[in-house]
Structure formats: C-alpha cells, structure tokens
Amino acid sequence: MSARLHGLTPDLTRAVSAVARALDDGRLDVAIARMAPLLASQPDHPEVQRLHAGILGMQGRHQEAIALMRTALAGQPDDPVYLNTLATLLGQAGEYDGAIDALQAACRLQPDMALAWYNLGVMLTRSVRNDEAEAALRRAVELDPHATDARALRADMLRMRGQPAEAAAEYRRVLAERAWAGMAWWGLADLKTTRMGEADVAAMQAALREPRATDDDRIAIGFALARALDDQGQYAESLQAIATANTIARRRQQWNAAGYSAAIGALAAAFDPPPAGADEPGLGHEVIFIVGLPRSGSTLAEQILASHPQVEGTGELPDLPQVLAEESRRRGQPFPRWVPHMQPADWSRLGHRYLERTAHWRKHRPRFTDKLPSNWIYAEAIRAMLPGARIVGCRRDALETCFSCYRQRLDNNEYSRDFGDLASFWRDCDRSLQRLAGRHPRAVLLHDYEALLAEPEARIRALLDFCGLPFNPACLSFHENTREVRSPSASQVRQPLRGDTAHSTRYGALLDPLRTALDLPPWPV
C-alpha cells in the first residue's frame, strides 16, 4: 500500500484511506466528500484515480470509470489491486469477459489474494461458468475461511443445484459468525422453502443497527426483513423495510425513466424499417431466447423447454450483449449507432460469433435457451443476426410483475426502486414486445403466464410448437427436472404449477400508488 501512496502528503494519505473505507462500506456520499481535496491537489495520482473510478462506478457512470481506471493501471500495470478494481468496474458494466481476464491476471500476480478469487467467482457465476466459479470460490474460502460473501455465494450455488437444506445450513453458519452478513440473510429469505420466524426478524433488526454493517449489507437485510414480515402478515411494515433499503440504494444512483424511454425509442427507430439481416435464413435455429421483465415467468418457460430432450437450459447468458459490445468497440461507436452501416454479411458475422461463444451449450443437446430477460432490448438485433432463432416474450399481469420486482433484491436493476420507475419500465418492455410480435409473428411468441396457469397443457403444446419441438410429456412434468436453476424462481419451478401465486391482493390499498403508476383502478373499498 505504501508504494501506491508515494508522492502524497500525510494529510492526503489520510484522505485516501478515508475514501477507501467509505467505498468499502458502500457510503458513496462520504467517499465523494472526502475525495474533493484529493481531486483538487492530486487528480493525476494513480491511487486517487483508482478511488475516483470506484466512485464513478457506484454512480453508474461505467464507461467513465473504466477509462479512468485504465489510465491509473497504465502507471501500475502489474498491481493486482488495480487489476481487481478494473475487473469490478468492468463487471458493473456487464463486460464479464474483460473482468475475468483482469481477475485471472490478478490471481496470477498475487495467488493469495482472497478478494480477487472471490470476485473471479462472482464474474464466472454471472457468465454461467459455474464449475469454474465453484473452484474460484473454494480457493477464496481456503485463503480466508472468514470470507462470508464467498461462503454465501457458495450457498447460493447449492440452492441452484436444488439443495435448499444444505444452502440454508451454510447461510446459518455464516450468520452465526457474522450476524450482519446481508447476502446470507437475503439468501436465506430467498430460499422460499421455509418461513423465517420472530427470532429472525429481531436478529435482522439488530443487524441493521450494527455499525460494522455496510450499505450493501443493509440493503440486502432490508429485503430479507421485508420477506420475513410478509410471511407474518405485516404488510405495511414489509413495504416500509423495502422503502428503507431502496432509499439507501438510491443514494448511489437514480434511475432516469424518461431518459431510458427515450433510449428505447431511439433503439426502435434504428431498426425501423428492419435492416437487411444475415443472408442465411436458418442461422441461429439452435437458440430459443426467453425475454421480458424479471419475475414474469421466464424461468418457468425455460424450465418447461429444458425438460424437452432436445433442449439445454442454460440460464441468463451474457453472450448476446457481449457480442454487440465487441462490435461497438470494433466500430468505435455505441450500439445502435452503427446499425445503419451494417450489411447482411456483418449481421451474419455477428450471428456466427454468438454461436461460437455458446457452442459448449450444444455438446449434449442440439437446441438451447438463452434466458437473459433484458435481451428484449436487443430483439431486433437478434432478428438481424440470427434469423432462425425463436424469441419467447414472457408476459404476466402488470401489477403482479411490478410488485414482484419491487420485493426482489435485483442487482443492477435500479428501475425497481420506485413505483413510477417500475411502471415506466414495464410499459417500455411491454410496448416493445407487442411491436416485435406484430412485426415478426413467426419468430416472436408472447407467452402469457396467467394463460399458462389456466390451460397448462394447451399452452405448453403451443410453446413447443412455436419452437419447432415435438410434444414431449416431460415438459408437463417440468418440476421433476433436477437441472441447475440460477434464478429467484429456482424453488418455484421445482414444484407443480400453482394457481395461488398472485401476491398483490394481500396488500390491498397499500399498493394503490403502484396501481396509479400503472393506470389501474384503486383497490375496491
């Protein structure tokens, strides 16, 4: 550390330490205040640049943060701490390939750096490279047996594999050691296999008062507490716990609903009329994209399809956004500005690149799913680069979808912090899906969750037919499929269909602000 502080006065050294502590605690406001004298006197110092990049990343200014961190790294190219910071920023921006490369370099330079191994496990998990992720997390825990975040993430992986009891036991062991471990509390709450009791509620309330808890801990505990209060029928108190957690999160960055809607409009305009896409009509016939809002039934749709002997269920793959990001870097323009310049051969090249990146998912079965919900944003690009692909747009009751998003701790989905933002995001998504289905009826299916509950076999047959798959009775018994499921709905899709999944009615008029945002009538008096 002393080498990184070379050239700083004692006062500035103390300021650097204060900023670093604030960032570790998730206190963006404190970090910004303490950064001011450093930026005024030493803006070009690598350590000042590194911390400033961390602040920009927490504010959601990802590309600025990455550019500044690369500048800092140029002065410290073999510093594993700098590589770890760069990787964190790349991960925040969804650039997982680059993040993994940087973390692997950090681990080579300093093999005993537990934090780098943990972050590597995080990025590999997000890239659905689960075996490699497990190895990295195991190494992190070997180096630091008290690495509670790594242990909590390993418990998450147990849940993915359908081992809820083992996951719960590990979460409890983490909490016995660190009672304010937010990710362990949230993991326990999100299992949904058992209800947390009054003792858990009291323990979480105490953890929220713990001075050593970071803002990230408090956010996660807030959502877990809300889940426990909901289980006990304390609905107003549950909403208050979520609101408090979201207030902490919104101190870091605010969602710009109007700006996002404008960006979605610009994206639609870039593909109107649709471009001349890849000149190989069947390119991409292997893939079934499943898109829509989180909590709209996408995991269930994938579980049904993955129960077919011809389909591999993969989860939320990062490959499509990564391919588009590669093209943006190649052209020196952000997507979709380069869309008008694309020729059929260019779209074909991107389609083949996507299939190259995802080839390992076709080792055992000829078809596979790509269930990254936000890929609805890129659906027109999918049509251009993979004209043989099928797109399943998942839709569910607007109030239920938005409320479910609001109650769920969703990483990097800042629109879910506020009812107005949620309603705006839902409209952007729904309009896009409706437009896509109208424009590409043979390639885009609107898959309705409530219709599936009402007529399971008919809707499952229709889904399979749309995907060009022969009917298989295993798809009706999807809950018997023991594959790994990395989703908040992992426990639900291992159960038969239930007709009592609506949750908003329990809250009655308490959800009238959300109803108003969605232009729905108020709860009847």
NULO-28971 format. One line per 5 residues: number of its first residue (from 0); their letters; for each residue y, z, x of C-alpha. Coordinates in nm, 4 decimals, padded with zeros to 6 digits. Layout:
% residues N
NUM) a) Y:Z:X; ...
% end
This chain:
% residues 525
0) msarl) 00.0000:00.0000:00.0000; 00.2417:00.0824:00.2812; 00.2264:-00.2753:00.4129; 00.3215:-00.4076:00.0692; 00.6292:-00.1829:00.0676
5) hgltp) 00.7538:-00.2972:00.4079; 01.1296:-00.3537:00.4050; 01.2045:-00.1248:00.1092; 01.4188:00.1876:00.1405; 01.2732:00.5241:00.0361
10) dltra) 01.4665:00.5089:-00.2915; 01.3385:00.1600:-00.3684; 00.9866:00.2636:-00.2694; 01.0035:00.5421:-00.5269; 01.1329:00.2919:-00.7830
15) vsava) 00.8375:00.0611:-00.7100; 00.5960:00.3493:-00.7633; 00.7662:00.4394:-01.0909; 00.7413:00.0820:-01.2209; 00.3755:00.0624:-01.1194
20) raldd) 00.2981:00.3877:-01.3036; 00.4796:00.2672:-01.6146; 00.2849:-00.0600:-01.6144; -00.0442:00.1261:-01.5692; 00.0481:00.3416:-01.8691
25) grldv) 00.1490:00.0376:-02.0746; 00.5085:00.1641:-02.1019; 00.6942:-00.1637:-02.0888; 01.0299:-00.0091:-02.1813; 01.0131:00.2360:-01.8910
30) aiarm) 00.8985:-00.0351:-01.6500; 01.1923:-00.2604:-01.7429; 01.4430:00.0211:-01.6957; 01.3006:00.1201:-01.3564; 01.2826:-00.2440:-01.2436
35) aplla) 01.6588:-00.3048:-01.2760; 01.7668:-00.1653:-00.9339; 01.4787:-00.3433:-00.7631; 01.5773:-00.6803:-00.9072; 01.9380:-00.6172:-00.8151
40) sqpdh) 01.8670:-00.5467:-00.4477; 01.5285:-00.6982:-00.3557; 01.4423:-00.9763:-00.6049; 01.2504:-01.1766:-00.3427; 01.0351:-00.8936:-00.2110
45) pevqr) 00.6663:-00.9768:-00.2864; 00.5903:-00.6339:-00.4332; 00.8979:-00.6494:-00.6557; 00.7922:-00.9980:-00.7656; 00.4393:-00.8761:-00.8394
50) lhagi) 00.5613:-00.5946:-01.0633; 00.8194:-00.8184:-01.2290; 00.5425:-01.0682:-01.3037; 00.3456:-00.7872:-01.4677; 00.6403:-00.7101:-01.6935
55) lgmqg) 00.6799:-01.0773:-01.7894; 00.3109:-01.0940:-01.8714; 00.3299:-00.7931:-02.1021; 00.6250:-00.9595:-02.2767; 00.4129:-01.2677:-02.3444
60) rhqea) 00.6134:-01.4865:-02.1032; 00.2916:-01.6054:-01.9443; 00.3923:-01.9158:-01.7529; 00.6972:-01.7450:-01.6008; 00.4774:-01.4546:-01.4977
65) ialmr) 00.2142:-01.6784:-01.3380; 00.4733:-01.8843:-01.1490; 00.6413:-01.5718:-01.0115; 00.3075:-01.4191:-00.9142; 00.2087:-01.7338:-00.7265
70) talag) 00.5347:-01.7041:-00.5339; 00.4544:-01.3427:-00.4456; 00.0988:-01.4392:-00.3485; 00.2294:-01.7034:-00.1090; 00.3616:-01.4185:00.1041
75) qpddp) 00.0388:-01.2149:00.0704; -00.2358:-01.4818:00.0318; -00.5263:-01.2552:00.1311; -00.4241:-00.9434:-00.0588; -00.6935:-00.8544:-00.3166
80) vylnt) -00.4445:-00.6539:-00.5229; -00.2199:-00.9595:-00.5541; -00.5171:-01.1773:-00.6483; -00.6192:-00.9204:-00.9097; -00.2690:-00.9248:-01.0595
85) latll) -00.2644:-01.3058:-01.0667; -00.6020:-01.3045:-01.2397; -00.4806:-01.0595:-01.5037; -00.1820:-01.2821:-01.5794; -00.3968:-01.5945:-01.5949
90) gqage) -00.6310:-01.4144:-01.8330; -00.3411:-01.3151:-02.0574; -00.2522:-01.6856:-02.0764; -00.6107:-01.7835:-02.1586; -00.6635:-01.9544:-01.8224
95) ydgai) -01.0004:-01.7917:-01.7613; -01.1292:-02.0374:-01.5014; -00.8406:-01.9626:-01.2682; -00.8670:-01.5909:-01.3392; -01.2352:-01.5868:-01.2471
100) dalqa) -01.1689:-01.7792:-00.9242; -00.8952:-01.5324:-00.8228; -01.1101:-01.2283:-00.9011; -01.4091:-01.3628:-00.7139; -01.1798:-01.4104:-00.4142
105) acrlq) -01.0507:-01.0537:-00.4530; -01.4053:-00.9177:-00.4659; -01.4960:-01.1085:-00.1514; -01.1915:-00.9725:00.0309; -01.2478:-00.6152:-00.0868
110) pdmal) -01.6060:-00.5707:-00.2128; -01.5469:-00.2035:-00.3004; -01.2552:-00.2730:-00.5364; -01.3958:-00.1483:-00.8672; -01.0945:-00.2676:-01.0684
115) awynl) -01.1438:-00.6274:-00.9549; -01.5130:-00.6156:-01.0508; -01.4198:-00.4747:-01.3920; -01.1579:-00.7434:-01.4525; -01.4086:-01.0053:-01.3411
120) gvmlt) -01.6472:-00.8701:-01.6043; -01.3719:-00.8965:-01.8668; -01.2926:-01.2592:-01.7825; -01.6585:-01.3591:-01.7670; -01.7126:-01.1950:-02.1058
125) rsvrn) -01.4235:-01.3917:-02.2533; -01.5790:-01.7061:-02.1073; -01.9122:-01.6211:-02.2769; -02.0829:-01.5887:-01.9379; -02.2494:-01.2682:-02.0452
130) deaea) -02.5205:-01.2307:-01.7806; -02.2656:-01.2689:-01.5024; -02.0320:-01.0317:-01.6854; -02.3013:-00.7656:-01.7071; -02.3634:-00.7927:-01.3317
135) alrra) -01.9912:-00.7560:-01.2537; -01.9525:-00.4571:-01.4855; -02.2613:-00.2928:-01.3409; -02.1075:-00.3297:-00.9945; -01.7785:-00.1790:-01.1173
140) veldp) -01.9602:00.1271:-01.2518; -02.1665:00.1608:-00.9329; -01.8431:00.1718:-00.7327; -01.6693:00.4048:-00.9780; -01.9034:00.5960:-01.2116
145) hatda) -01.5959:00.7243:-01.3967; -01.4714:00.3727:-01.4789; -01.4592:00.4387:-01.8515; -01.3205:00.0968:-01.9512; -01.6089:-00.0757:-01.7705
150) ralra) -01.8597:00.1561:-01.9346; -01.7051:00.0954:-02.2772; -01.7260:-00.2794:-02.2258; -02.0916:-00.2458:-02.1266; -02.1428:-00.0576:-02.4526
155) dmlrm) -01.9743:-00.3496:-02.6327; -02.2386:-00.5748:-02.4808; -02.5132:-00.3511:-02.6161; -02.3594:-00.3949:-02.9598; -02.3572:-00.7723:-02.9101
160) rgqpa) -02.7305:-00.7608:-02.8440; -02.7994:-00.5765:-03.1677; -02.8442:-00.2318:-03.0121; -02.5910:-00.0229:-03.2088; -02.7583:00.3143:-03.1470
165) eaaae) -02.7575:00.2619:-02.7708; -02.3956:00.1407:-02.7862; -02.2896:00.4482:-02.9875; -02.4595:00.6804:-02.7395; -02.2737:00.5209:-02.4481
170) yrrvl) -01.9377:00.5371:-02.6297; -02.0037:00.9070:-02.6940; -02.0848:00.9668:-02.3264; -01.7583:00.8035:-02.2259; -01.5646:01.0189:-02.4734
175) aeraw) -01.7335:01.3340:-02.3517; -01.5874:01.2565:-02.0109; -01.2515:01.1176:-02.1198; -01.1605:01.2181:-02.4718; -00.8622:00.9799:-02.4873
180) agmaw) -01.0583:00.6630:-02.3897; -00.9167:00.4282:-02.6515; -01.1680:00.1477:-02.6067; -01.4588:00.3869:-02.6566; -01.3080:00.5216:-02.9782
185) wglad) -01.2456:00.1712:-03.1078; -01.5925:00.0545:-03.0079; -01.7437:00.3457:-03.1955; -01.5335:00.2770:-03.5044; -01.6061:-00.0956:-03.4952
190) lkttr) -01.9843:-00.0463:-03.4956; -01.9625:-00.0001:-03.8732; -02.3208:00.1301:-03.8794; -02.2232:00.4952:-03.9226; -01.9152:00.6695:-04.0531
195) mgead) -01.7088:00.8952:-03.8329; -01.6560:01.2439:-03.9676; -01.3770:01.5003:-03.9837; -01.4546:01.6214:-03.6306; -01.3956:01.2673:-03.5015
200) vaamq) -01.0674:01.2441:-03.6904; -00.9498:01.5720:-03.5369; -01.0600:01.4593:-03.1901; -00.8694:01.1301:-03.2229; -00.5575:01.3041:-03.3462
205) aalre) -00.5770:01.5316:-03.0424; -00.6326:01.2327:-02.8137; -00.3157:01.0694:-02.9455; -00.1247:01.3749:-02.8240; -00.2874:01.3649:-02.4795
210) pratd) -00.0177:01.2968:-02.2132; -00.2681:01.1066:-01.9978; -00.3392:00.8523:-02.2707; -00.1817:00.5116:-02.2069; -00.0180:00.2992:-02.4731
215) ddria) -00.3311:00.0825:-02.4771; -00.5359:00.3953:-02.5458; -00.3029:00.4979:-02.8285; -00.3169:00.1545:-02.9898; -00.6974:00.1468:-02.9823
220) igfal) -00.7266:00.5070:-03.1022; -00.4810:00.4338:-03.3830; -00.7014:00.1559:-03.5178; -01.0127:00.3697:-03.4798; -00.8434:00.6580:-03.6611
225) arald) -00.7428:00.4219:-03.9412; -01.1055:00.3138:-03.9789; -01.2243:00.6760:-03.9979; -00.9548:00.7707:-04.2503; -01.0505:00.4686:-04.4586
230) dqgqy) -01.4118:00.5865:-04.4589; -01.2891:00.9189:-04.6009; -01.0831:00.7525:-04.8743; -00.7479:00.8495:-04.7180; -00.5962:00.5058:-04.7639
235) aeslq) -00.2262:00.5837:-04.7254; -00.2986:00.7795:-04.4085; -00.5126:00.4913:-04.2793; -00.2267:00.2434:-04.3263; 00.0101:00.4828:-04.1510
240) aiata) -00.2231:00.5056:-03.8491; -00.2272:00.1249:-03.8228; 00.1503:00.1026:-03.8601; 00.1984:00.3578:-03.5800; -00.0370:00.1663:-03.3487
245) ntiar) 00.1378:-00.1621:-03.4269; 00.4782:-00.0069:-03.3587; 00.3599:00.0744:-03.0066; 00.2246:-00.2787:-02.9601; 00.5425:-00.4408:-03.0870
250) rrqqw) 00.7472:-00.2617:-02.8225; 00.5961:-00.5089:-02.5767; 00.6420:-00.8362:-02.7598; 00.7470:-00.9581:-03.1015; 00.5815:-01.2402:-03.2907
255) naagy) 00.8157:-01.5289:-03.3707; 00.6772:-01.6533:-03.7016; 00.9459:-01.9174:-03.7538; 00.9045:-02.0478:-03.4007; 00.5280:-02.0642:-03.4377
260) saaig) 00.5509:-02.2505:-03.7685; 00.7898:-02.4980:-03.6060; 00.5436:-02.5492:-03.3211; 00.2606:-02.6139:-03.5687; 00.4839:-02.8658:-03.7450
265) alaaa) 00.5597:-03.0404:-03.4163; 00.1891:-03.0482:-03.3370; 00.1133:-03.2130:-03.6711; 00.3886:-03.4681:-03.6091; 00.2428:-03.5563:-03.2678
270) fdppp) -00.0776:-03.6686:-03.4435; 00.0888:-03.8496:-03.7343; -00.0356:-04.1141:-03.7552; -00.3636:-04.0209:-03.5846; -00.3882:-04.1794:-03.2391
275) agade) -00.6496:-04.4331:-03.1400; -00.9096:-04.1900:-03.0164; -01.2171:-04.2225:-02.7993; -01.3846:-04.5594:-02.8467; -01.7312:-04.4000:-02.8605
280) pglgh) -01.7775:-04.3147:-03.2306; -02.0669:-04.0747:-03.1720; -01.9097:-03.8874:-02.8821; -01.9412:-03.5152:-02.9498; -02.2107:-03.5355:-03.2185
285) evifi) -02.3743:-03.2391:-03.0438; -02.0995:-02.9898:-03.1297; -02.0023:-02.8122:-03.4519; -01.6593:-02.6481:-03.4323; -01.6042:-02.3473:-03.6583
290) vglpr) -01.2362:-02.2677:-03.7073; -00.9985:-02.0652:-03.9239; -00.8356:-01.7243:-03.9248; -01.0268:-01.4313:-03.7795; -01.2133:-01.2352:-04.0485
295) sgstl) -01.2511:-01.5462:-04.2686; -01.6300:-01.5732:-04.2499; -01.6539:-01.7781:-03.9311; -01.9140:-01.5508:-03.7677; -02.1291:-01.5734:-04.0812
300) aeqil) -02.1038:-01.9537:-04.0813; -02.2102:-01.9597:-03.7175; -02.4978:-01.7177:-03.7796; -02.6276:-01.9441:-04.0572; -02.6085:-02.2533:-03.8366
305) ashpq) -02.7507:-02.0729:-03.5324; -03.0561:-01.9824:-03.7387; -03.1430:-02.3526:-03.7501; -03.3931:-02.4543:-03.4800; -03.1683:-02.7410:-03.3684
310) vegtg) -02.8512:-02.5333:-03.3158; -02.7497:-02.2950:-03.0374; -02.4938:-02.0341:-03.1484; -02.2543:-01.9758:-02.8595; -01.9643:-01.7699:-02.9892
315) elpdl) -01.5971:-01.8140:-02.9044; -01.5929:-02.0685:-02.6226; -01.2725:-02.1142:-02.4191; -01.3605:-02.4674:-02.3117; -01.1544:-02.6798:-02.5525
320) pqvla) -00.8208:-02.5098:-02.4702; -00.9163:-02.5209:-02.1010; -00.9767:-02.8973:-02.1139; -00.6407:-02.9545:-02.2838; -00.4731:-02.7265:-02.0276
325) eesrr) -00.6302:-02.9286:-01.7457; -00.4792:-03.2450:-01.8925; -00.1400:-03.0759:-01.9253; -00.1483:-02.9828:-01.5566; -00.2606:-03.3318:-01.4622
330) rgqpf) 00.0254:-03.4930:-01.6539; 00.2850:-03.2269:-01.5784; 00.3643:-03.1873:-01.9496; 00.2597:-02.9270:-02.2053; 00.0344:-03.0221:-02.4949
335) prwvp) 00.1117:-03.2059:-02.7257; 00.3955:-03.3885:-02.5487; 00.1504:-03.6132:-02.3672; -00.0337:-03.7173:-02.6849; 00.1736:-04.0390:-02.7405
340) hmqpa) 00.0796:-04.1572:-02.3911; -00.2957:-04.1229:-02.4398; -00.5201:-04.4289:-02.4562; -00.8735:-04.4380:-02.6024; -01.0181:-04.4162:-02.2506
345) dwsrl) -00.8130:-04.0999:-02.1900; -00.9435:-03.9341:-02.5050; -01.2950:-04.0368:-02.4105; -01.2469:-03.8820:-02.0664; -01.1421:-03.5524:-02.2245
350) ghryl) -01.4372:-03.5620:-02.4613; -01.6801:-03.6120:-02.1746; -01.5087:-03.3332:-01.9799; -01.5612:-03.0934:-02.2704; -01.9275:-03.1905:-02.2984
355) ertah) -01.9673:-03.1462:-01.9223; -01.8247:-02.7943:-01.9395; -02.0521:-02.6991:-02.2283; -02.3718:-02.8748:-02.1104; -02.5540:-02.5468:-02.0400
360) wrkhr) -02.5454:-02.4624:-02.4116; -02.7678:-02.7638:-02.4806; -03.0513:-02.6722:-02.2459; -03.2749:-02.5424:-02.5230; -03.1375:-02.6962:-02.8438
365) prftd) -02.9651:-03.0326:-02.8999; -02.6690:-02.9027:-03.1052; -02.4355:-02.6073:-03.0516; -02.1482:-02.4277:-03.2207; -01.8038:-02.3586:-03.0794
370) klpsn) -01.6598:-02.0733:-03.2856; -01.3182:-02.0101:-03.1332; -01.1198:-01.9506:-03.4564; -00.7861:-02.0695:-03.3170; -00.9237:-02.4163:-03.2436
375) wiyae) -00.7836:-02.5171:-03.5833; -00.4635:-02.5713:-03.3878; -00.6382:-02.8416:-03.1831; -00.8408:-03.0028:-03.4623; -00.6596:-03.3378:-03.4396
380) airam) -00.7247:-03.3426:-03.0655; -01.0919:-03.2715:-03.1399; -01.0992:-03.5726:-03.3705; -00.9438:-03.7917:-03.0993; -01.1608:-03.6820:-02.8067
385) lpgar) -01.4877:-03.6008:-02.9879; -01.5024:-03.8302:-03.2933; -01.8700:-03.7462:-03.3518; -01.8076:-03.3703:-03.3800; -01.8085:-03.1789:-03.7052
390) ivgcr) -01.5382:-02.9235:-03.7908; -01.6083:-02.6386:-04.0340; -01.2861:-02.4800:-04.1582; -01.3572:-02.1293:-04.2884; -01.1529:-02.0023:-04.5806
395) rdale) -01.1574:-01.6687:-04.7588; -00.9357:-01.5004:-05.0156; -00.5873:-01.4811:-04.8622; -00.5321:-01.1116:-04.9342; -00.8743:-01.0101:-04.8041
400) tcfsc) -00.8388:-01.2230:-04.4908; -00.4939:-01.0961:-04.4018; -00.5742:-00.7329:-04.4760; -00.8927:-00.7549:-04.2715; -00.6935:-00.8982:-03.9792
405) yrqrl) -00.4374:-00.6206:-04.0173; -00.7057:-00.3495:-04.0000; -00.8817:-00.5033:-03.6999; -00.7799:-00.4452:-03.3399; -00.7333:-00.8078:-03.2319
410) dnney) -00.6424:-00.8821:-02.8710; -00.3555:-01.1276:-02.8174; -00.3048:-01.1886:-03.1909; 00.0439:-01.0483:-03.2288; 00.0910:-01.2102:-03.5693
415) srdfg) -00.1426:-00.9454:-03.7143; 00.1051:-00.6593:-03.6584; 00.3207:-00.7249:-03.9643; 00.2515:-00.8340:-04.3221; 00.5222:-01.1009:-04.3171
420) dlasf) 00.3966:-01.2475:-03.9909; 00.0387:-01.2422:-04.1191; 00.1310:-01.4266:-04.4375; 00.3230:-01.6896:-04.2420; 00.0332:-01.7409:-04.0012
425) wrdcd) -00.2136:-01.7666:-04.2909; -00.0005:-02.0387:-04.4523; 00.0236:-02.2335:-04.1259; -00.3532:-02.2241:-04.0867; -00.4363:-02.2997:-04.4500
430) rslqr) -00.1946:-02.5930:-04.4721; -00.3396:-02.7366:-04.1532; -00.6978:-02.7052:-04.2753; -00.6141:-02.8602:-04.6116; -00.4380:-03.1515:-04.4428
435) lagrh) -00.7260:-03.2043:-04.1996; -00.9891:-03.2044:-04.4734; -00.7858:-03.4541:-04.6742; -00.7379:-03.6840:-04.3753; -01.0887:-03.6568:-04.2273
440) pravl) -01.3247:-03.5738:-04.5184; -01.6374:-03.6866:-04.3322; -01.5585:-03.4781:-04.0259; -01.3936:-03.1637:-04.1721; -01.5532:-02.9310:-04.4265
445) lhdye) -01.3691:-02.6469:-04.5969; -01.6298:-02.3695:-04.6145; -01.5360:-02.1089:-04.8756; -01.6579:-01.7523:-04.8232; -01.6391:-01.6447:-05.1874
450) allae) -01.8260:-01.9596:-05.2965; -02.0975:-01.8765:-05.0423; -02.1376:-01.5306:-05.1944; -02.1589:-01.6806:-05.5439; -02.4087:-01.9579:-05.4608
455) peari) -02.5722:-01.8819:-05.1236; -02.8474:-02.1421:-05.1160; -02.6354:-02.4246:-05.2573; -02.3539:-02.3600:-05.0119; -02.5873:-02.3224:-04.7153
460) ralld) -02.7570:-02.6504:-04.8051; -02.4156:-02.8185:-04.8313; -02.3139:-02.6805:-04.4920; -02.6313:-02.8069:-04.3267; -02.5994:-03.1460:-04.4954
465) fcglp) -02.2410:-03.1827:-04.3754; -02.3553:-03.1088:-04.0195; -02.6347:-03.3647:-04.0421; -02.9050:-03.0999:-04.0260; -03.2211:-03.0949:-04.2378
470) fnpac) -03.2632:-02.7886:-04.4531; -03.4497:-02.5023:-04.2876; -03.5357:-02.1797:-04.4751; -03.4492:-01.9729:-04.1660; -03.0832:-02.0398:-04.2480
475) lsfhe) -03.1246:-01.8431:-04.5713; -03.2626:-01.5509:-04.3672; -02.9836:-01.5634:-04.1085; -02.9704:-01.1826:-04.0939; -03.3099:-01.1814:-03.9235
480) ntrev) -03.1713:-01.3790:-03.6272; -03.1600:-01.1475:-03.3227; -02.9268:-01.3558:-03.1039; -02.6249:-01.2010:-02.9309; -02.3156:-01.1921:-03.1526
485) rspsa) -01.9799:-01.1183:-02.9910; -01.7602:-01.0611:-03.2923; -01.6251:-00.7766:-03.5062; -01.8673:-00.9051:-03.7707; -02.1739:-00.8594:-03.5493
490) sqvrq) -02.3221:-00.5834:-03.7644; -02.2496:-00.7573:-04.0966; -02.4237:-01.0844:-04.0062; -02.7379:-00.8876:-03.9258; -02.7511:-00.7821:-04.2923
495) plrgd) -02.8246:-00.9885:-04.6062; -02.5265:-01.1241:-04.7963; -02.3413:-00.8586:-04.9930; -02.1088:-00.9118:-05.2840; -01.9050:-00.5954:-05.2253
500) tahst) -01.7147:-00.6967:-04.9115; -01.3720:-00.7013:-05.0817; -01.1684:-00.4146:-04.9409; -00.8146:-00.4571:-05.0696; -00.8851:-00.3193:-05.4178
505) rygal) -00.9382:00.0293:-05.2729; -00.5754:00.0331:-05.1611; -00.4271:-00.0723:-05.4930; -00.0463:-00.0831:-05.4945; -00.0319:00.0291:-05.1303
510) ldplr) -00.0862:-00.3372:-05.0408; 00.1884:-00.4727:-05.2645; 00.4086:-00.5507:-04.9599; 00.1303:-00.7803:-04.8337; 00.0869:-00.9315:-05.1806
515) taldl) 00.4599:-01.0012:-05.1916; 00.4461:-01.1685:-04.8491; 00.1628:-01.3904:-04.9766; 00.3463:-01.4700:-05.3035; 00.0776:-01.2889:-05.5019
520) ppwpv) 00.1461:-01.0717:-05.8081; 00.1602:-00.6944:-05.7572; -00.1274:-00.4599:-05.8242; -00.1502:-00.4085:-06.2007; -00.0053:-00.0775:-06.3146
% end
